[in-house]
């Protein structure tokens, strides 16, 4: 997971321009089912208009991933063990 965290920190750092980070950012939160959610602002980035295909993987009640883009935000949710998969879904998309 360290490599994944390094990559998300590098992406965030690349967006910071003394302006963007005052209004936008990366949010990681928990869900009560239990699970994780992420929200990554794309406004004023090179990815704001990039095509994205919805990811909807339902392995079981605790192992699932759903990602889409709404309101110029990458939004992902997943099961309790899927935080890294959520972050990698975003990182792999921006690296395409």
N, C-alpha and C positions, 0 to 999 in steps of 0.2 A: 504494500500500500504506500510505502514511502515515495516511490517513484510517481504514483498517481497524485499524491499531495504536492510533490515538487512541481509537477506539470500544472496543476490548477493554480498554485501560487505564482508560477511563471506567467500563466495566461493573465491572471489578475494584474500582476505587476506591469505587463505589457500594455494594459488598457489605461493604467494610471498616468494622467498627463497634467496633474495639478487642477483638473476640472472634473473629469469623468467620475472619479472616486467620491466626489462630494454629493453626487446624486444617484449613483448606480453602484452595483457591487454583486457579491456572491452571498447567498444565504443558504445555510444548511440547518434543517430543523427535524424534529421527530414527529411521527404520526402516532395516533393512539391505538392502532390496530395490531401490533406495533410495527413500526417501519420508519422510513426516512423520506424527507422531501428536500429537493434542491430547487433554487430559483436563481438564475444567472441573467443579469441584465445584458441585453445586446444593443440597446440604444447607443448610438454614437460609436459603434465598433464596426469592424469590417464584416461582421457576421449578421448585421441587422436585417439584411435582405436575402441571406443565403437560404436556399431550399433545404427543407428538412422533412424526412419521412417519419411519421409517428412510429414509435417503438412501443409495442404492446406484447409483453411476454408474461404469460400466466403459467408458471410451473406448478405452484400450489399456494395455499393460503399464506405461507410465510416466505415464499420465494417468487417474487414477481417484480416486474419493472414496467413502468409506463412513462414515456417522455414525449413531449410535444413543445411547440413554440406557440405562445399566445401573448399578445400585447408586447411584442419585441422582447420577450423573455423566454429563455429555455427553462422549461419546468419539468421536473422529474419527480417521481414517487416510486417507492419500492419497499420490499419486505425488509425485515430486520437485518438480514445478512447481505443486503444489496447496495449499500452505500457506495462502495467502490465501483460497482457496475454502473450506477447512475452517473458518477463522475466520469468514468471512462466513456460512457455513451456520449457525453458532451465533448470530451477531449478528442475522441475519434472523429466526431463530426467536424470540429473546427480544423482538424488536421487533414481532412479530405482534400 
